[in-house]
Amino acid sequence: MDMAPQFEFQLQRATAARRRDVPLAFMHVPKTAGTSLTRAMSPIAPGGCHIRGFDRSNFGTFEGFDDIPVAMRRLIYLHEDALPADAVTICGHFSYHTLRNRYPAAELVTVLREPTARLLSHWTYWRSLNWREFRRWGAAWSERVKLASLPLAEFLSRAEIASQTDNIVTRMLTWPDAAVPDGGFIDPSDDARLLQMAQARLQRFGYADVVERGTAMMTDFGAWIGESPVLARLNETPRLPRRMRTGYHAALSPQALALLQQRSRLDVCLWRQVAARYPWETPLEMLQEAARLRAVARCALLLGG
């Protein structure tokens, strides 16, 4: 049963080319081809100040930033005023609040992915990380990443990583609202207000699209930015270490599937409304089902022995 709240909100498809005299700010939702899109934006304004990184919204209640090695720590902006004011492109896991407050004139960009498929990909990606990545991030944050070694249902139940698993698009659009807890899950009683806020903010993006459009997305995005970007396949989840190949039957339990829906219930509404801007050969419900089935198949492959 689909648990997504049914709230109507019509998002308009952007038609105007981007304004070239303002910064370009990409709100990179994890596991949505964002690394590839960031690479595609790299030719814009050569020689200018280009920012890549993370803001405070990613980390929930985590405070062990001094444990993170310098090379990675310099990419984390705990305060929006730490971001260079003269940046011409800003690409990263930055919330709407950070991007809009620091760069009020910027053209905002984001790309979404069918949310349950995205969340499955996020879990398996964290499972694939090895000691090199843990060393880059330091022991304290890596302990949270290592929670991906848990079965899926347990992983999705851990409140300390809710900032990474619980309706992340809605969170990125509405943080730091009081109804977006750093150390817990969004209360369903706040769904209507948060979703309305998220939809209104998403409306202000100069360009929003969905990964499922593939090459058509890159064609339209290229036309919008006035470039001819190539979408390289980057940061894909590799084959999991043997100890993580625990089989998919237990992973995709009824409890895990229920939690996948719960942790995606608001983001599904946002994804559907962005996807509905574009023409499809099949009904949107079939597109969504196909995206979920592909994600399950990929998950089963990665978890296989």
FIKE-350270 format. One record per residue (C-alpha): residue number from 1; residue in one letter; z, x, y. Coordinates in nm, 3 decimals. Example, Ala and Ser with C-alpha at 12.3 -4.5 7.8 and 13.67 -1.06 7.14 Angstrom:
% residues 2
{k:1	r:A	z:0.780	x:1.230	y:-0.450}
{k:2	r:S	z:0.714	x:1.367	y:-0.106}
//
This chain:
% residues 305
{k:1	r:M	z:0.000	x:0.000	y:0.000}
{k:2	r:D	z:-0.093	x:0.130	y:0.345}
{k:3	r:M	z:0.224	x:0.168	y:0.552}
{k:4	r:A	z:0.051	x:0.257	y:0.880}
{k:5	r:P	z:0.167	x:0.036	y:1.168}
{k:6	r:Q	z:-0.112	x:-0.187	y:1.293}
{k:7	r:F	z:-0.125	x:-0.139	y:1.670}
{k:8	r:E	z:-0.445	x:-0.202	y:1.859}
{k:9	r:F	z:-0.554	x:0.050	y:2.120}
{k:10	r:Q	z:-0.915	x:0.120	y:2.210}
{k:11	r:L	z:-0.997	x:0.485	y:2.271}
{k:12	r:Q	z:-1.313	x:0.560	y:2.459}
{k:13	r:R	z:-1.551	x:0.829	y:2.342}
{k:14	r:A	z:-1.596	x:1.105	y:2.596}
{k:15	r:T	z:-1.952	x:1.122	y:2.730}
{k:16	r:A	z:-1.931	x:1.354	y:3.031}
{k:17	r:A	z:-1.977	x:1.729	y:2.987}
{k:18	r:R	z:-1.668	x:1.934	y:3.041}
{k:19	r:R	z:-1.574	x:2.051	y:3.387}
{k:20	r:R	z:-1.640	x:2.424	y:3.396}
{k:21	r:D	z:-1.411	x:2.506	y:3.686}
{k:22	r:V	z:-1.087	x:2.421	y:3.504}
{k:23	r:P	z:-0.907	x:2.567	y:3.201}
{k:24	r:L	z:-0.991	x:2.449	y:2.850}
{k:25	r:A	z:-0.675	x:2.367	y:2.652}
{k:26	r:F	z:-0.697	x:2.306	y:2.277}
{k:27	r:M	z:-0.405	x:2.124	y:2.111}
{k:28	r:H	z:-0.439	x:2.273	y:1.764}
{k:29	r:V	z:-0.295	x:2.044	y:1.497}
{k:30	r:P	z:-0.219	x:2.255	y:1.186}
{k:31	r:K	z:-0.476	x:2.245	y:0.905}
{k:32	r:T	z:-0.752	x:2.074	y:1.102}
{k:33	r:A	z:-1.007	x:2.360	y:1.118}
{k:34	r:G	z:-0.837	x:2.468	y:1.440}
{k:35	r:T	z:-0.862	x:2.842	y:1.366}
{k:36	r:S	z:-1.239	x:2.799	y:1.332}
{k:37	r:L	z:-1.259	x:2.597	y:1.654}
{k:38	r:T	z:-1.054	x:2.857	y:1.839}
{k:39	r:R	z:-1.304	x:3.120	y:1.728}
{k:40	r:A	z:-1.587	x:2.897	y:1.848}
{k:41	r:M	z:-1.430	x:2.882	y:2.194}
{k:42	r:S	z:-1.394	x:3.258	y:2.224}
{k:43	r:P	z:-1.728	x:3.316	y:2.410}
{k:44	r:I	z:-1.616	x:3.089	y:2.695}
{k:45	r:A	z:-1.536	x:3.280	y:3.016}
{k:46	r:P	z:-1.560	x:3.633	y:2.874}
{k:47	r:G	z:-1.317	x:3.866	y:3.045}
{k:48	r:G	z:-1.084	x:3.585	y:3.145}
{k:49	r:C	z:-0.725	x:3.530	y:3.033}
{k:50	r:H	z:-0.724	x:3.371	y:2.688}
{k:51	r:I	z:-0.396	x:3.246	y:2.541}
{k:52	r:R	z:-0.323	x:3.186	y:2.173}
{k:53	r:G	z:0.011	x:3.088	y:2.024}
{k:54	r:F	z:0.291	x:2.836	y:1.972}
{k:55	r:D	z:0.539	x:2.643	y:2.183}
{k:56	r:R	z:0.894	x:2.524	y:2.117}
{k:57	r:S	z:0.784	x:2.194	y:1.962}
{k:58	r:N	z:0.683	x:2.368	y:1.636}
{k:59	r:F	z:1.025	x:2.497	y:1.546}
{k:60	r:G	z:1.264	x:2.203	y:1.541}
{k:61	r:T	z:1.625	x:2.321	y:1.536}
{k:62	r:F	z:1.529	x:2.683	y:1.457}
{k:63	r:E	z:1.692	x:2.937	y:1.688}
{k:64	r:G	z:1.637	x:3.268	y:1.509}
{k:65	r:F	z:1.357	x:3.390	y:1.733}
{k:66	r:D	z:1.513	x:3.735	y:1.775}
{k:67	r:D	z:1.452	x:3.786	y:1.402}
{k:68	r:I	z:1.075	x:3.739	y:1.442}
{k:69	r:P	z:0.890	x:4.074	y:1.475}
{k:70	r:V	z:0.754	x:4.156	y:1.821}
{k:71	r:A	z:0.385	x:4.118	y:1.733}
{k:72	r:M	z:0.440	x:3.753	y:1.637}
{k:73	r:R	z:0.721	x:3.682	y:1.880}
{k:74	r:R	z:0.494	x:3.752	y:2.177}
{k:75	r:L	z:0.277	x:3.457	y:2.067}
{k:76	r:I	z:0.569	x:3.212	y:2.093}
{k:77	r:Y	z:0.623	x:3.052	y:2.434}
{k:78	r:L	z:0.964	x:2.888	y:2.437}
{k:79	r:H	z:0.924	x:2.783	y:2.801}
{k:80	r:E	z:0.603	x:2.653	y:2.953}
{k:81	r:D	z:0.638	x:2.874	y:3.261}
{k:82	r:A	z:0.603	x:3.180	y:3.032}
{k:83	r:L	z:0.236	x:3.089	y:2.985}
{k:84	r:P	z:0.006	x:3.277	y:3.228}
{k:85	r:A	z:-0.100	x:3.045	y:3.508}
{k:86	r:D	z:-0.447	x:3.204	y:3.524}
{k:87	r:A	z:-0.545	x:3.131	y:3.161}
{k:88	r:V	z:-0.899	x:3.003	y:3.116}
{k:89	r:T	z:-0.864	x:2.898	y:2.752}
{k:90	r:I	z:-0.537	x:2.800	y:2.585}
{k:91	r:C	z:-0.562	x:2.746	y:2.210}
{k:92	r:G	z:-0.270	x:2.697	y:1.979}
{k:93	r:H	z:0.002	x:2.481	y:1.837}
{k:94	r:F	z:0.100	x:2.362	y:2.185}
{k:95	r:S	z:0.227	x:2.014	y:2.260}
{k:96	r:Y	z:0.066	x:1.781	y:2.512}
{k:97	r:H	z:0.377	x:1.822	y:2.728}
{k:98	r:T	z:0.338	x:2.200	y:2.746}
{k:99	r:L	z:-0.036	x:2.194	y:2.810}
{k:100	r:R	z:-0.031	x:1.919	y:3.072}
{k:101	r:N	z:0.272	x:2.051	y:3.259}
{k:102	r:R	z:0.149	x:2.409	y:3.276}
{k:103	r:Y	z:-0.220	x:2.333	y:3.322}
{k:104	r:P	z:-0.237	x:1.992	y:3.491}
{k:105	r:A	z:-0.609	x:2.022	y:3.571}
{k:106	r:A	z:-0.716	x:2.145	y:3.226}
{k:107	r:E	z:-0.969	x:1.975	y:3.004}
{k:108	r:L	z:-0.776	x:1.887	y:2.688}
{k:109	r:V	z:-0.930	x:1.912	y:2.342}
{k:110	r:T	z:-0.801	x:1.820	y:1.999}
{k:111	r:V	z:-0.936	x:1.753	y:1.652}
{k:112	r:L	z:-0.761	x:1.536	y:1.392}
{k:113	r:R	z:-0.782	x:1.517	y:1.015}
{k:114	r:E	z:-0.700	x:1.231	y:0.782}
{k:115	r:P	z:-0.322	x:1.268	y:0.793}
{k:116	r:T	z:-0.222	x:1.251	y:0.428}
{k:117	r:A	z:-0.500	x:1.496	y:0.344}
{k:118	r:R	z:-0.380	x:1.722	y:0.625}
{k:119	r:L	z:-0.020	x:1.710	y:0.503}
{k:120	r:L	z:-0.117	x:1.795	y:0.146}
{k:121	r:S	z:-0.318	x:2.088	y:0.279}
{k:122	r:H	z:-0.023	x:2.201	y:0.490}
{k:123	r:W	z:0.208	x:2.203	y:0.186}
{k:124	r:T	z:-0.033	x:2.399	y:-0.034}
{k:125	r:Y	z:-0.112	x:2.643	y:0.248}
{k:126	r:W	z:0.255	x:2.727	y:0.298}
{k:127	r:R	z:0.283	x:2.763	y:-0.082}
{k:128	r:S	z:0.004	x:3.022	y:-0.075}
{k:129	r:L	z:0.171	x:3.256	y:0.174}
{k:130	r:N	z:0.293	x:3.590	y:0.046}
{k:131	r:W	z:0.527	x:3.869	y:0.148}
{k:132	r:R	z:0.286	x:3.996	y:0.416}
{k:133	r:E	z:0.304	x:3.666	y:0.605}
{k:134	r:F	z:0.680	x:3.645	y:0.554}
{k:135	r:R	z:0.717	x:3.993	y:0.701}
{k:136	r:R	z:0.506	x:3.894	y:1.003}
{k:137	r:W	z:0.735	x:3.598	y:1.070}
{k:138	r:G	z:1.070	x:3.752	y:0.981}
{k:139	r:A	z:1.324	x:3.641	y:0.726}
{k:140	r:A	z:1.481	x:3.350	y:0.917}
{k:141	r:W	z:1.165	x:3.145	y:0.978}
{k:142	r:S	z:1.021	x:3.245	y:0.641}
{k:143	r:E	z:1.314	x:3.074	y:0.472}
{k:144	r:R	z:1.185	x:2.746	y:0.611}
{k:145	r:V	z:0.827	x:2.820	y:0.507}
{k:146	r:K	z:0.950	x:2.900	y:0.156}
{k:147	r:L	z:1.067	x:2.540	y:0.124}
{k:148	r:A	z:0.706	x:2.472	y:0.025}
{k:149	r:S	z:0.797	x:2.617	y:-0.314}
{k:150	r:L	z:0.989	x:2.294	y:-0.372}
{k:151	r:P	z:0.819	x:1.993	y:-0.533}
{k:152	r:L	z:0.626	x:1.790	y:-0.278}
{k:153	r:A	z:0.879	x:1.505	y:-0.259}
{k:154	r:E	z:1.164	x:1.747	y:-0.191}
{k:155	r:F	z:0.958	x:1.938	y:0.065}
{k:156	r:L	z:0.881	x:1.617	y:0.255}
{k:157	r:S	z:1.249	x:1.520	y:0.247}
{k:158	r:R	z:1.381	x:1.832	y:0.420}
{k:159	r:A	z:1.492	x:1.740	y:0.771}
{k:160	r:E	z:1.496	x:2.099	y:0.898}
{k:161	r:I	z:1.116	x:2.116	y:0.878}
{k:162	r:A	z:1.047	x:1.764	y:1.006}
{k:163	r:S	z:0.881	x:1.921	y:1.312}
{k:164	r:Q	z:0.612	x:2.047	y:1.070}
{k:165	r:T	z:0.581	x:1.751	y:0.834}
{k:166	r:D	z:0.670	x:1.426	y:1.007}
{k:167	r:N	z:0.376	x:1.258	y:1.187}
{k:168	r:I	z:0.290	x:1.586	y:1.354}
{k:169	r:V	z:0.011	x:1.458	y:1.579}
{k:170	r:T	z:0.239	x:1.189	y:1.721}
{k:171	r:R	z:0.507	x:1.454	y:1.770}
{k:172	r:M	z:0.272	x:1.692	y:1.948}
{k:173	r:L	z:0.164	x:1.413	y:2.182}
{k:174	r:T	z:0.512	x:1.277	y:2.259}
{k:175	r:W	z:0.755	x:1.573	y:2.231}
{k:176	r:P	z:1.017	x:1.624	y:2.382}
{k:177	r:D	z:1.088	x:1.250	y:2.398}
{k:178	r:A	z:1.439	x:1.167	y:2.278}
{k:179	r:A	z:1.294	x:0.960	y:1.992}
{k:180	r:V	z:1.132	x:1.275	y:1.846}
{k:181	r:P	z:1.429	x:1.446	y:1.680}
{k:182	r:D	z:1.415	x:1.823	y:1.637}
{k:183	r:G	z:1.620	x:1.809	y:1.319}
{k:184	r:G	z:1.515	x:1.486	y:1.156}
{k:185	r:F	z:1.252	x:1.219	y:1.105}
{k:186	r:I	z:1.124	x:0.961	y:1.351}
{k:187	r:D	z:1.310	x:0.632	y:1.318}
{k:188	r:P	z:1.068	x:0.346	y:1.242}
{k:189	r:S	z:1.239	x:0.142	y:1.514}
{k:190	r:D	z:1.078	x:0.383	y:1.764}
{k:191	r:D	z:0.730	x:0.360	y:1.612}
{k:192	r:A	z:0.578	x:0.111	y:1.856}
{k:193	r:R	z:0.687	x:0.291	y:2.172}
{k:194	r:L	z:0.597	x:0.640	y:2.046}
{k:195	r:L	z:0.259	x:0.528	y:1.919}
{k:196	r:Q	z:0.178	x:0.358	y:2.248}
{k:197	r:M	z:0.273	x:0.678	y:2.432}
{k:198	r:A	z:0.069	x:0.894	y:2.194}
{k:199	r:Q	z:-0.236	x:0.672	y:2.228}
{k:200	r:A	z:-0.217	x:0.671	y:2.606}
{k:201	r:R	z:-0.197	x:1.050	y:2.613}
{k:202	r:L	z:-0.476	x:1.093	y:2.364}
{k:203	r:Q	z:-0.691	x:0.884	y:2.595}
{k:204	r:R	z:-0.661	x:1.164	y:2.855}
{k:205	r:F	z:-0.828	x:1.425	y:2.637}
{k:206	r:G	z:-1.172	x:1.532	y:2.749}
{k:207	r:Y	z:-1.279	x:1.573	y:2.388}
{k:208	r:A	z:-1.124	x:1.442	y:2.066}
{k:209	r:D	z:-1.287	x:1.429	y:1.725}
{k:210	r:V	z:-1.214	x:1.426	y:1.351}
{k:211	r:V	z:-1.277	x:1.705	y:1.102}
{k:212	r:E	z:-1.443	x:1.466	y:0.861}
{k:213	r:R	z:-1.756	x:1.461	y:1.081}
{k:214	r:G	z:-1.830	x:1.823	y:0.983}
{k:215	r:T	z:-2.144	x:1.965	y:1.144}
{k:216	r:A	z:-2.186	x:1.655	y:1.361}
{k:217	r:M	z:-1.850	x:1.735	y:1.518}
{k:218	r:M	z:-1.963	x:2.088	y:1.604}
{k:219	r:T	z:-2.293	x:1.961	y:1.744}
{k:220	r:D	z:-2.120	x:1.714	y:1.973}
{k:221	r:F	z:-1.850	x:1.963	y:2.067}
{k:222	r:G	z:-2.114	x:2.223	y:2.151}
{k:223	r:A	z:-2.298	x:1.974	y:2.369}
{k:224	r:W	z:-1.973	x:1.891	y:2.546}
{k:225	r:I	z:-1.875	x:2.250	y:2.624}
{k:226	r:G	z:-2.233	x:2.358	y:2.694}
{k:227	r:E	z:-2.235	x:2.622	y:2.421}
{k:228	r:S	z:-2.370	x:2.649	y:2.067}
{k:229	r:P	z:-2.060	x:2.716	y:1.859}
{k:230	r:V	z:-2.073	x:2.795	y:1.489}
{k:231	r:L	z:-1.790	x:2.659	y:1.277}
{k:232	r:A	z:-1.690	x:2.946	y:1.050}
{k:233	r:R	z:-1.467	x:2.874	y:0.752}
{k:234	r:L	z:-1.142	x:3.048	y:0.844}
{k:235	r:N	z:-0.777	x:3.036	y:0.735}
{k:236	r:E	z:-0.854	x:2.838	y:0.420}
{k:237	r:T	z:-0.587	x:2.806	y:0.153}
{k:238	r:P	z:-0.649	x:3.067	y:-0.120}
{k:239	r:R	z:-0.564	x:3.031	y:-0.487}
{k:240	r:L	z:-0.190	x:2.991	y:-0.519}
{k:241	r:P	z:0.030	x:3.261	y:-0.673}
{k:242	r:R	z:0.087	x:3.193	y:-1.041}
{k:243	r:R	z:0.451	x:3.094	y:-0.988}
{k:244	r:M	z:0.333	x:2.818	y:-0.752}
{k:245	r:R	z:0.080	x:2.670	y:-0.995}
{k:246	r:T	z:0.321	x:2.408	y:-1.119}
{k:247	r:G	z:0.070	x:2.137	y:-1.206}
{k:248	r:Y	z:-0.014	x:1.832	y:-1.001}
{k:249	r:H	z:0.117	x:1.550	y:-1.220}
{k:250	r:A	z:0.479	x:1.598	y:-1.116}
{k:251	r:A	z:0.384	x:1.693	y:-0.759}
{k:252	r:L	z:0.198	x:1.369	y:-0.691}
{k:253	r:S	z:0.478	x:1.146	y:-0.812}
{k:254	r:P	z:0.524	x:0.790	y:-0.681}
{k:255	r:Q	z:0.810	x:0.918	y:-0.463}
{k:256	r:A	z:0.592	x:1.195	y:-0.321}
{k:257	r:L	z:0.306	x:0.955	y:-0.248}
{k:258	r:A	z:0.545	x:0.716	y:-0.071}
{k:259	r:L	z:0.676	x:1.002	y:0.142}
{k:260	r:L	z:0.322	x:1.118	y:0.222}
{k:261	r:Q	z:0.255	x:0.773	y:0.364}
{k:262	r:Q	z:0.584	x:0.763	y:0.552}
{k:263	r:R	z:0.529	x:1.103	y:0.708}
{k:264	r:S	z:0.176	x:1.003	y:0.810}
{k:265	r:R	z:0.222	x:0.639	y:0.912}
{k:266	r:L	z:0.179	x:0.693	y:1.289}
{k:267	r:D	z:-0.080	x:0.968	y:1.266}
{k:268	r:V	z:-0.302	x:0.744	y:1.052}
{k:269	r:C	z:-0.331	x:0.505	y:1.346}
{k:270	r:L	z:-0.434	x:0.788	y:1.578}
{k:271	r:W	z:-0.686	x:0.928	y:1.330}
{k:272	r:R	z:-0.847	x:0.589	y:1.273}
{k:273	r:Q	z:-0.883	x:0.524	y:1.643}
{k:274	r:V	z:-1.046	x:0.860	y:1.712}
{k:275	r:A	z:-1.272	x:0.827	y:1.406}
{k:276	r:A	z:-1.376	x:0.480	y:1.521}
{k:277	r:R	z:-1.541	x:0.632	y:1.831}
{k:278	r:Y	z:-1.819	x:0.768	y:1.614}
{k:279	r:P	z:-2.086	x:0.606	y:1.393}
{k:280	r:W	z:-2.039	x:0.621	y:1.016}
{k:281	r:E	z:-2.264	x:0.524	y:0.729}
{k:282	r:T	z:-1.970	x:0.375	y:0.539}
{k:283	r:P	z:-1.669	x:0.167	y:0.648}
{k:284	r:L	z:-1.384	x:0.368	y:0.794}
{k:285	r:E	z:-1.156	x:0.266	y:0.508}
{k:286	r:M	z:-1.396	x:0.426	y:0.259}
{k:287	r:L	z:-1.416	x:0.742	y:0.469}
{k:288	r:Q	z:-1.037	x:0.762	y:0.469}
{k:289	r:E	z:-1.014	x:0.706	y:0.094}
{k:290	r:A	z:-1.278	x:0.974	y:0.031}
{k:291	r:A	z:-1.085	x:1.224	y:0.248}
{k:292	r:R	z:-0.765	x:1.153	y:0.057}
{k:293	r:L	z:-0.934	x:1.184	y:-0.283}
{k:294	r:R	z:-1.090	x:1.517	y:-0.185}
{k:295	r:A	z:-0.748	x:1.642	y:-0.075}
{k:296	r:V	z:-0.587	x:1.531	y:-0.402}
{k:297	r:A	z:-0.864	x:1.700	y:-0.601}
{k:298	r:R	z:-0.822	x:2.021	y:-0.402}
{k:299	r:C	z:-0.444	x:2.003	y:-0.447}
{k:300	r:A	z:-0.484	x:1.955	y:-0.824}
{k:301	r:L	z:-0.718	x:2.254	y:-0.839}
{k:302	r:L	z:-0.477	x:2.478	y:-0.648}
{k:303	r:L	z:-0.175	x:2.367	y:-0.853}
{k:304	r:G	z:-0.354	x:2.412	y:-1.185}
{k:305	r:G	z:-0.270	x:2.696	y:-1.416}
//
